[in-house]
């Protein structure tokens, strides 16, 4: 009976599927670990800073200074941990981690404000963790601006000019795409991209090199299967597992983390399928080029996982990187899938907005599998 062109690839795919299902460790790495990782990172990894420990050195102890401190304490972003007596004591609190922000109010603070004169106070922020320090500085500046706004309103009211039309500039603030500015809406979709760049290539990178080490690769070399049959048969089960990981992580993001999603599901699904094919193919390419499983895992980590963490835009947009970083970001598929994922979650829009990224992912698939085909030297028996 004559075999169809795809029969050999399907036979290899069935063999890989049985081997995957018989190996609990592989199956756990493929499905359970990615799901656990998104749960752990989704709940613990956050850029929101709340409850910053703040200490106050109040040399004035007037109504003005108390009102200023109240503006800090009554926000959810700060937690008052102490009213100290000296700047030296405050420095010790920051050094020991008992306080992250110190407000130093001078003794003439209330007198100058009551006289209509500008007053200066000291703000010390613990910068040992830069992101937290920058966010804390922004919070203090915002609360300071609100305090100044209230003082100006009271000044205008006392002088008979309480009409809001006397304000020279008024701002109506609108935040698009992430109105609550919650970091989970930014981080969880980004982690979806990175996790799908960790496990699929790591697992597929061991497929060919493992058979080469054990000697079973000779069975493929002596079989009538061609190079495309071998690559397709090896890739299909792991593309299916990678896509299943995507579905589980997507479901967790919507129902567990309540991440905002406003886009078209089918656009995200199309991008995820292309990305899964691409990441599995990247692992297969590495597997054909390496001679040991250890070398394959190291090459996958350095060539796929590390660039995805560093250059794909999970924390810093690629446009904010230097010239080298922007160049590298254009070379990795995670950057383009990140555009599709974050755009689908937060911005929405039709397929037209994501056609360039989808086409580039398709091009990546073609280039990677052609390179793997060229690297897989099939020896005839």
Buried (B, 14 or more C-beta within 10 A) or exposed (E): EEEEEEEBBBBBBEBBBEEBEEEEEBBEBBBEBBBEBBBEBBEEBBBEBEEBBBBBBBBBEBEBBBBBBEBBEEBEBBBBBBEBEEBEBBBEBBEEEEBBBBBBBBEBBBBBBEEEEEBEBEBBBBEEEEEBBEBBBEBBEEBBEEBEEEBEBEEBEEEEEEEEEEEEEEEEEEEEBBEEEBBBBBBBBBBBBBBBBBBBBBBBBBBBBBBBBEEEBEEBBEBEBBBBBBBBBBBBBBBBBBBBBBEBBBEBBBEEBEBBBEBBEEBBBBBBBBBBBBBBBBBBBBBBBBEEBEBBBBBBBEBBBEBBBBBBBBBEEBEEBEEEBBEBBEEBBBBBBBBBBBBBBBBBEEEEBBEEBBEBBBBBBEEBBEBBBEBBEEEEE
